[in-house]
């Protein structure tokens, strides 16, 4: 898709924008009519692409999130910034520790994103309504998929996607479905979800799969719709914090029937945390469509082995998980990953927030090699050191302890949160300037790395979760094994049974597997919420991180059950990787090289030839960091430490810095949900408030204790 702007599309854009200026004004008289949009397939498709463009432009939804809330506010992910009671971002991600009544409802990126989602909905409503007015609508929507039925289905899917984003972030929201209809008043989130699930079920048989005709994963396709049905069902039937101040009859389903709930919490802030009592019915719908997606997903591929061969310099790959993210770096298959069910395309070397905000850090500036990368999303130490099996191929492909300095050198991170761009510990490694074939070094927002909105592994794991919840452990276990085992050398984890046992059940193992698979992708926070795990996770993560810091202070290291040790210090030196290995950007650590301080952990280093792109660093030879003692404690006064220093290694602070930022690393993680809240079974407040402007123009109110005015 990239940026397809034609005369017809530009005309459609001007008409659509006429009704989208205000925050919630989705009324759009004369936006479009059926004769204009559906005069031919091409004009209909171009009008639809304008809707896609509005979603692409809504970067806070699909890329960085509301103040990076989805990649900050979980039990496995963290922020680079130090905790601050006055920061809106910190308040949101930590579940409002100062109380929702003290939160400024007009702060945060969510003030813009809310209205932008309704802009996309307005485009979709115009398309859907115009289509349904066609005289031959029923004929088009009968039988096998055709071009027009597919375009209609895409519009329905795009609208449903926007409403999913809205109700997962805000709960109950206005539900506008008609051209010219003003979005006002609140509608039960369950009724909204039910409506769109049913609408998606109607269009699903009339859509193309990826690989059918010219359909690719850069548009919403039949497999995406099947996955979206499953996703909506999991959220619709999952745990959520709902308001109790809207009346006993407010929460209804898609048929207008009052819903009963299975509540985990007591009432507080005029809210409760629970799930609808008929959740199994929704899970059965999810099972049907997710199973169909697994059985036939067109040309979308789940790679069980890495299709890449070792390159001519000897660099090893052998990591099917990493391959998917490499493809998103716009160098293979026109930038679309084989495993993407739906991928938001970015124009290569022109736009995109990854890795500018989410991805491998760089403390360089614009015009450097590479450009600045904030590394706003960090990985909690307990998860990197203690949760990941060291043999899991996803660990090093997902998490890095090094970044770049912007001058062609690899840069060791630290746990010092005052070191912007190279502090705050391990970072997300799925998106990296260094892995772009020929990165634009002019500006930090020009990577063009695509955003995979749904991957096929998500469909497998959603299906496994549903089957386990419905008591079908055998089938769930098989699906889980497919995703889990492909991430081990030889395609088998010999400790797979042990993994399930340690998790406690097949269902719990599936949820934990999702943490490994989707780290840094804005998934974990919402998985915790909808599965009912959030309250306990908030308590457990604070205890574990406190233990780690205390052990580092007392013993010089923290010990983990998998054998890893998180030490106070590590030893590093710069080396000429090209002379040693023939390459600078490393791949999978070769078998038997786990003690190589340059090749382990894998998937780091630097672009092989920054000098050709940025001549200033052409003469740089020592580009890579050799690391000793990352996973095993070395006493700073030992003979081993002295020998390393004699070899040119330098002692660098590592875990020792965490104690100075104990609030950020331990005691204030998800601080708005305290141990006392958990013991009292209070509902967690994770939703975003409506802004004052929205409240005054839409006839709605805030709940959960948030203010009603500025």
TILOFI-315885 format. One line per 8 residues: number of its first residue (from 0); their letters; for each residue x, y, z of C-alpha. Coordinates in pm, whole numbers, always signed. Last residue first. Layout:
% TILOFI-315885
NUM) a) X,Y,Z; ...
END
This chain:
% TILOFI-315885
709) xxxxxxxx) -1040,+2073,+3381; -1387,+1921,+3427; -1557,+1591,+3500; -1265,+1455,+3698; -1179,+1087,+3707; -1317,+863,+3984; -1367,+553,+3767; -1616,+734,+3543
701) xxxxxxxx) -1611,+1028,+3307; -1931,+1163,+3162; -2096,+1179,+2820; -2303,+1441,+2634; -2070,+1455,+2337; -1941,+1810,+2313; -1875,+1899,+2678; -1727,+1564,+2779
693) xxxxxxxx) -1507,+1549,+2470; -1365,+1894,+2538; -1301,+1801,+2902; -1100,+1497,+2796; -1229,+1143,+2838; -1041,+933,+3091; -807,+644,+3009; -863,+295,+3147
685) xxxxxxxx) -625,+116,+3386; -815,+135,+3714; -759,-194,+3900; -1068,-311,+4092; -1021,-356,+4469; -979,-709,+4598; -893,-588,+4952; -572,-792,+4948
677) xxxxxxxx) -493,-667,+4599; -562,-306,+4688; -346,-342,+5000; -61,-481,+4789; -94,-168,+4580; -249,-104,+4240; -147,+250,+4158; +212,+138,+4199
669) xxxxxxxx) +216,-58,+3873; +596,-57,+3918; +660,+204,+4188; +851,-14,+4437; +1075,-197,+4192; +1274,-47,+3904; +1152,+312,+3911; +1130,+347,+4289
661) xxxxxxxx) +1459,+164,+4333; +1643,+411,+4112; +1963,+439,+4316; +1934,+67,+4387; +1935,-17,+4019; +2282,+123,+3953; +2466,-178,+4100; +2302,-406,+3844
653) xxxxxxxx) +2546,-290,+3576; +2840,-60,+3642; +3129,-105,+3396; +3471,-258,+3462; +3698,-209,+3163; +3852,-488,+2957; +4198,-432,+2811; +4344,-778,+2858
645) xxxxxxxx) +4498,-672,+3192; +4148,-569,+3299; +4027,-919,+3223; +4310,-1070,+3427; +4229,-844,+3723; +3865,-950,+3712; +3956,-1319,+3701; +4203,-1275,+3989
637) xxxxxxxx) +3915,-1150,+4199; +3859,-803,+4342; +3563,-714,+4119; +3408,-1052,+4192; +3271,-1184,+3863; +2908,-1289,+3873; +2768,-1482,+3577; +2514,-1370,+3317
629) xxxxxxxx) +2679,-1052,+3187; +3023,-1141,+3320; +3224,-1053,+3011; +3106,-834,+2725; +3285,-760,+2395; +3141,-446,+2238; +3163,-396,+1863; +3289,-114,+1641
621) xxxxxxxx) +3665,-115,+1679; +3750,-21,+1320; +3617,+332,+1264; +3773,+474,+949; +3450,+524,+759; +3287,+700,+1055; +3263,+1046,+894; +3167,+883,+565
613) xxxxxxxx) +2807,+818,+682; +2640,+583,+436; +2955,+413,+306; +3111,+428,+652; +2816,+260,+822; +2919,-60,+649; +2838,-374,+845; +2570,-204,+1054
605) xxxxxxxx) +2665,-253,+1419; +2680,-525,+1686; +2367,-699,+1816; +2168,-1012,+1734; +2341,-1256,+1969; +2426,-1253,+2337; +2688,-1381,+2281; +2882,-1316,+1960
597) xxxxxxxx) +3122,-1058,+2103; +3200,-1213,+2444; +3233,-1565,+2297; +3132,-1797,+2581; +2811,-1908,+2405; +3018,-1992,+2098; +2953,-2368,+2100; +2663,-2342,+1860
589) xxxxxxxx) +2682,-2016,+1668; +2514,-1713,+1832; +2234,-1603,+1601; +2324,-1293,+1405; +2590,-1027,+1447; +2621,-694,+1269; +2994,-636,+1245; +3106,-888,+985
581) xxxxxxxx) +3415,-1083,+875; +3459,-1252,+1213; +3771,-1115,+1385; +3870,-847,+1136; +3510,-726,+1098; +3455,-747,+1473; +3730,-497,+1555; +3690,-488,+1932
573) xxxxxxxx) +3572,-248,+2204; +3604,-363,+2564; +3363,-465,+2837; +3353,-599,+3192; +3025,-630,+3382; +2938,-506,+3729; +2677,-557,+4000; +2585,-898,+3860
565) xxxxxxxx) +2256,-1054,+3743; +2311,-1429,+3771; +2158,-1685,+3539; +2118,-2048,+3645; +1756,-2093,+3535; +1640,-2051,+3897; +1777,-1698,+3918; +2047,-1549,+4143
557) xxxxxxxx) +2100,-1178,+4207; +2457,-1047,+4223; +2704,-863,+4444; +2580,-1044,+4752; +2395,-785,+4963; +2331,-506,+4713; +2264,-741,+4423; +2041,-950,+4649
549) xxxxxxxx) +1836,-648,+4760; +1793,-528,+4401; +1673,-870,+4286; +1438,-919,+4579; +1279,-579,+4519; +1228,-673,+4154; +1059,-995,+4256; +831,-834,+4516
541) xxxxxxxx) +727,-555,+4281; +655,-806,+4005; +439,-1022,+4231; +204,-747,+4349; +126,-607,+4005; +99,-959,+3863; -161,-1049,+4125; -394,-766,+4021
533) xxxxxxxx) -329,-800,+3644; -399,-1172,+3601; -772,-1148,+3525; -722,-1272,+3168; -842,-945,+3010; -613,-721,+3214; -294,-928,+3200; -331,-978,+2825
525) xxxxxxxx) -390,-604,+2792; -60,-515,+2953; +121,-792,+2764; +26,-684,+2411; +199,-354,+2335; +454,-506,+2096; +755,-490,+2329; +738,-859,+2420
517) xxxxxxxx) +495,-1037,+2190; +627,-1396,+2176; +775,-1431,+2523; +473,-1277,+2696; +239,-1478,+2473; +412,-1792,+2596; +320,-1692,+2951; -48,-1675,+2853
509) xxxxxxxx) -21,-2015,+2683; +152,-2164,+2987; -128,-2041,+3214; -382,-2219,+2994; -175,-2538,+2985; -160,-2535,+3363; +68,-2440,+3652; +336,-2237,+3474
501) xxxxxxxx) +608,-2465,+3614; +426,-2770,+3478; +391,-2618,+3133; +763,-2537,+3119; +855,-2881,+3253; +660,-3043,+2970; +850,-2829,+2717; +1187,-2913,+2871
493) xxxxxxxx) +1327,-3092,+2566; +1241,-2783,+2360; +1211,-2902,+2002; +1256,-2737,+1664; +1621,-2838,+1622; +1741,-2527,+1802; +1453,-2383,+2000; +1202,-2117,+1896
485) xxxxxxxx) +1004,-2353,+1676; +919,-2542,+1994; +704,-2273,+2151; +484,-2183,+1856; +396,-2538,+1752; +395,-2659,+2112; +123,-2411,+2204; -98,-2543,+1926
477) xxxxxxxx) -47,-2902,+2043; -109,-2808,+2407; -435,-2636,+2320; -560,-2947,+2139; -480,-3166,+2438; -603,-2912,+2691; -956,-2889,+2552; -1121,-2759,+2871
469) xxxxxxxx) -1289,-2453,+2721; -1021,-2222,+2865; -753,-2446,+2711; -925,-2426,+2373; -953,-2049,+2391; -590,-2001,+2490; -465,-2233,+2216; -676,-2046,+1962
461) xxxxxxxx) -535,-1713,+2079; -188,-1869,+2060; -226,-1985,+1702; -385,-1655,+1596; -108,-1457,+1763; +152,-1672,+1585; -7,-1560,+1258; +92,-1200,+1328
453) xxxxxxxx) -145,-909,+1381; -72,-536,+1366; +277,-586,+1223; +413,-233,+1203; +648,-151,+916; +995,+1,+946; +1010,+319,+737; +1317,+436,+927
445) xxxxxxxx) +1260,+808,+887; +1156,+938,+1229; +1506,+984,+1372; +1617,+1219,+1094; +1888,+1242,+832; +2052,+900,+864; +1825,+718,+618; +1905,+351,+656
437) xxxxxxxx) +2044,+142,+371; +1960,-227,+432; +1791,-158,+767; +1927,-386,+1036; +2145,-121,+1203; +1847,+107,+1267; +1702,-167,+1488; +1353,-300,+1549
429) xxxxxxxx) +1296,-624,+1742; +1565,-546,+2000; +1363,-403,+2290; +1588,-269,+2563; +1788,-406,+2856; +1879,-160,+3133; +1754,+191,+3207; +2045,+380,+3047
421) xxxxxxxx) +2191,+434,+2701; +1952,+676,+2533; +1932,+915,+2828; +2185,+831,+3098; +1990,+953,+3403; +1824,+615,+3435; +2148,+443,+3529; +2077,+73,+3466
413) xxxxxxxx) +2339,+61,+3191; +2354,+8,+2817; +2669,-90,+2628; +2712,+104,+2304; +2806,-41,+1966; +3007,+208,+1767; +2940,+373,+1430; +2924,+727,+1565
405) xxxxxxxx) +2559,+728,+1674; +2639,+571,+2011; +2452,+249,+1936; +2262,+0,+2149; +2362,-281,+2380; +2184,-499,+2637; +1938,-627,+2377; +1600,-800,+2395
397) xxxxxxxx) +1371,-953,+2131; +1615,-1137,+1902; +1827,-1222,+2206; +1539,-1382,+2393; +1344,-1522,+2100; +1582,-1809,+2031; +1491,-1968,+2366; +1803,-2146,+2493
389) xxxxxxxx) +1857,-1899,+2779; +1501,-1985,+2895; +1344,-1646,+2948; +1187,-1581,+3286; +1485,-1507,+3510; +1736,-1280,+3341; +1530,-1095,+3083; +1205,-1113,+3277
381) xxxxxxxx) +1354,-1022,+3612; +1542,-730,+3457; +1233,-559,+3321; +1257,-482,+2953; +1279,-125,+2830; +1058,+78,+2598; +1168,+438,+2556; +1474,+331,+2361
373) xxxxxxxx) +1520,+689,+2250; +1668,+607,+1910; +1881,+887,+1768; +2011,+842,+1420; +2255,+564,+1333; +2511,+664,+1231; +2442,+1033,+1290; +2237,+1282,+1088
365) xxxxxxxx) +1983,+1330,+1365; +2154,+1267,+1696; +2331,+964,+1834; +2229,+809,+2163; +2094,+498,+1991; +1847,+254,+2139; +1714,-71,+1989; +1339,-45,+1944
357) xxxxxxxx) +1037,+166,+2028; +1088,+541,+2016; +1295,+610,+1702; +1314,+234,+1635; +1039,+231,+1517; +842,+554,+1497; +778,+545,+1124; +837,+809,+849
349) xxxxxxxx) +1021,+824,+519; +1317,+595,+464; +1083,+318,+344; +719,+428,+331; +542,+261,+617; +309,-34,+579; +66,-140,+852; +80,-520,+857
341) xxxxxxxx) -216,-757,+872; -173,-1133,+896; +201,-1087,+917; +403,-1409,+914; +554,-1360,+567; +670,-1014,+673; +602,-728,+434; +888,-492,+349
333) xxxxxxxx) +869,-531,-26; +933,-903,+18; +1270,-831,+186; +1448,-505,+258; +1182,-301,+426; +1280,-363,+789; +959,-560,+838; +1136,-860,+685
325) xxxxxxxx) +1392,-853,+964; +1107,-878,+1211; +979,-1200,+1058; +1331,-1344,+1034; +1384,-1298,+1407; +1129,-1569,+1487; +1269,-1809,+1228; +1615,-1800,+1390
317) xxxxxxxx) +1886,-2001,+1213; +2092,-1695,+1117; +2468,-1736,+1113; +2724,-1487,+984; +2996,-1668,+793; +3094,-1383,+564; +2917,-1540,+266; +2587,-1553,+453
309) xxxxxxxx) +2445,-1843,+654; +2127,-1954,+481; +1794,-1780,+535; +1468,-1976,+534; +1470,-1993,+917; +1272,-2293,+1035; +916,-2326,+1165; +811,-2029,+954
301) xxxxxxxx) +442,-1952,+1000; +348,-1844,+650; +67,-1627,+516; -10,-1753,+165; -369,-1840,+243; -450,-1880,+609; -633,-2211,+591; -657,-2446,+890
293) xxxxxxxx) -519,-2192,+1138; -766,-1928,+1021; -1056,-2173,+1033; -956,-2266,+1388; -951,-1899,+1484; -1300,-1863,+1342; -1461,-2153,+1526; -1268,-2108,+1852
285) xxxxxxxx) -1364,-1742,+1874; -1732,-1827,+1848; -1687,-2085,+2125; -1500,-1827,+2333; -1796,-1591,+2300; -2035,-1853,+2434; -1787,-1929,+2713; -1799,-1568,+2829
277) xxxxxxxx) -2167,-1593,+2928; -2105,-1471,+3284; -1951,-1144,+3169; -1613,-1074,+3321; -1495,-899,+3635; -1347,-581,+3780; -1589,-339,+3947; -1628,+40,+3940
269) xxxxxxxx) -1783,+325,+4138; -1435,+424,+4253; -1446,+97,+4447; -1676,-206,+4424; -1541,-547,+4526; -1338,-745,+4281; -1341,-1078,+4101; -1685,-1035,+3951
261) xxxxxxxx) -1864,-1296,+3741; -2112,-1078,+3558; -2471,-1065,+3438; -2558,-892,+3113; -2890,-719,+3041; -3028,-810,+2699; -3011,-548,+2423; -2934,-800,+2150
253) xxxxxxxx) -2569,-699,+2124; -2524,-737,+2497; -2638,-502,+2771; -2456,-309,+3041; -2669,-7,+3114; -2952,-188,+3294; -2827,-149,+3650; -2747,+217,+3602
245) xxxxxxxx) -2447,+410,+3476; -2265,+453,+3808; -2127,+98,+3833; -1854,+144,+3573; -1656,-143,+3427; -1309,-285,+3486; -1251,-568,+3239; -1197,-942,+3249
237) xxxxxxxx) -1247,-1128,+2924; -1555,-1221,+2723; -1558,-911,+2503; -1177,-900,+2501; -1141,-1263,+2397; -1434,-1233,+2156; -1284,-926,+1992; -952,-1107,+1935
229) xxxxxxxx) -1124,-1413,+1791; -1332,-1204,+1553; -1015,-1011,+1469; -833,-1334,+1384; -1108,-1436,+1143; -1107,-1083,+1001; -730,-1096,+963; -760,-1428,+781
221) xxxxxxxx) -1018,-1280,+544; -810,-971,+465; -737,-630,+609; -484,-472,+376; -103,-471,+386; -108,-851,+417; -147,-892,+43; -442,-940,-191
213) xxxxxxxx) -355,-937,-562; -563,-1242,-647; -578,-1473,-349; -237,-1458,-184; -367,-1319,+143; -723,-1440,+185; -1004,-1272,-1; -1331,-1164,+156
205) xxxxxxxx) -1692,-1276,+110; -1697,-1549,+376; -1587,-1295,+642; -1853,-1031,+570; -2132,-1166,+791; -1905,-1289,+1070; -1747,-942,+1080; -2089,-785,+1136
197) xxxxxxxx) -2162,-1031,+1417; -1835,-957,+1593; -1893,-587,+1534; -2228,-586,+1710; -2112,-804,+1999; -1816,-575,+2062; -2032,-264,+2073; -2292,-432,+2293
189) xxxxxxxx) -2016,-540,+2529; -1869,-189,+2539; -2210,-62,+2653; -2287,+258,+2466; -2215,+609,+2592; -2369,+924,+2451; -2253,+1103,+2143; -2105,+1027,+1804
181) xxxxxxxx) -2304,+1245,+1566; -2472,+1054,+1286; -2411,+1208,+944; -2308,+876,+790; -2428,+598,+1015; -2260,+366,+1265; -2177,+583,+1567; -2109,+409,+1898
173) xxxxxxxx) -2007,+651,+2173; -1768,+487,+2423; -1773,+238,+2710; -1427,+116,+2808; -1167,+381,+2727; -855,+195,+2611; -995,-150,+2522; -1319,+16,+2409
165) xxxxxxxx) -1153,+252,+2165; -897,+16,+2013; -1170,-242,+1950; -1387,+32,+1799; -1108,+119,+1558; -1060,-245,+1456; -1433,-283,+1395; -1422,+14,+1157
157) xxxxxxxx) -1128,-131,+966; -1296,-471,+948; -1622,-329,+809; -1425,-127,+551; -1226,-437,+457; -1547,-637,+413; -1684,-375,+174; -1363,-392,-28
149) xxxxxxxx) -1388,-770,-37; -1751,-764,-149; -1650,-523,-424; -1362,-734,-556; -1549,-1062,-543; -1567,-1332,-278; -1778,-1640,-358; -2155,-1646,-314
141) xxxxxxxx) -2380,-1358,-227; -2267,-1016,-105; -2265,-864,-455; -2622,-978,-520; -2739,-839,-189; -2582,-499,-265; -2723,-478,-620; -2932,-166,-563
133) xxxxxxxx) -2648,+2,-378; -2750,+158,-49; -2538,-88,+151; -2226,+37,-29; -2297,+398,+56; -2349,+303,+422; -2026,+103,+440; -1814,+367,+267
125) xxxxxxxx) -1949,+657,+469; -1927,+458,+791; -1567,+364,+714; -1457,+724,+662; -1637,+831,+980; -1472,+544,+1171; -1131,+669,+1059; -1214,+1013,+1192
117) xxxxxxxx) -1350,+852,+1509; -1007,+702,+1569; -851,+1046,+1527; -1080,+1189,+1794; -954,+947,+2056; -593,+978,+1944; -568,+1349,+2016; -630,+1366,+2392
109) xxxxxxxx) -479,+1018,+2423; -138,+1174,+2377; -140,+1276,+2739; -288,+1558,+2943; -645,+1694,+2938; -780,+1467,+3213; -528,+1599,+3464; -519,+1316,+3719
101) xxxxxxxx) -590,+1399,+4083; -929,+1224,+4096; -771,+912,+3947; -561,+860,+4256; -196,+948,+4301; -94,+594,+4204; -280,+627,+3872; -243,+276,+3723
93) xxxxxxxx) +137,+280,+3685; +131,+334,+3310; -111,+623,+3327; +54,+801,+3619; +401,+760,+3472; +290,+906,+3138; +117,+1197,+3308; +438,+1276,+3492
85) xxxxxxxx) +391,+1442,+3830; +473,+1146,+4050; +797,+1089,+3859; +956,+751,+3787; +1279,+769,+3591; +1246,+757,+3214; +1359,+453,+3016; +1027,+281,+3062
77) xxxxxxxx) +938,-77,+3155; +813,-406,+3019; +759,-741,+3193; +493,-666,+3457; +304,-425,+3235; +270,-50,+3190; +558,+58,+2974; +493,-104,+2638
69) xxxxxxxx) +118,-43,+2647; +149,+303,+2807; +398,+447,+2556; +258,+790,+2641; -61,+668,+2477; +87,+419,+2232; +414,+438,+2044; +329,+256,+1723
61) xxxxxxxx) -23,+142,+1644; -246,+372,+1843; -11,+666,+1896; +76,+673,+1527; -271,+766,+1405; -129,+846,+1060; -147,+479,+958; -509,+466,+1071
53) xxxxxxxx) -591,+777,+866; -410,+624,+567; -618,+308,+591; -931,+518,+558; -780,+690,+254; -713,+345,+116; -1086,+276,+127; -1151,+568,-108
45) xxxxxxxx) -886,+430,-343; -1045,+85,-339; -1388,+224,-424; -1237,+431,-708; -1062,+122,-843; -1365,-104,-824; -1582,+124,-1035; -1861,+378,-989
37) xxxxxxxx) -1862,+262,-629; -1730,+571,-462; -1907,+837,-668; -2238,+665,-741; -2257,+529,-388; -2236,+867,-226; -1958,+1044,-43; -1907,+1287,+240
29) xxxxxxxx) -2214,+1488,+145; -2309,+1518,+511; -2031,+1399,+742; -2127,+1354,+1106; -1837,+1193,+1283; -1797,+1490,+1513; -1620,+1345,+1814; -1307,+1555,+1832
21) xxxxxxxx) -1407,+1805,+1570; -1277,+1828,+1213; -1406,+1502,+1075; -1708,+1593,+860; -1537,+1777,+579; -1238,+1544,+599; -1426,+1275,+412; -1495,+1503,+118
13) xxxxxxxx) -1138,+1619,+88; -1012,+1261,+114; -1250,+1141,-157; -1110,+1402,-393; -756,+1296,-306; -850,+933,-371; -991,+1014,-711; -682,+1214,-807
5) xxxxxx) -447,+945,-683; -261,+895,-355; -115,+554,-282; +135,+590,-1; +274,+250,+103; +0,+0,+0
END
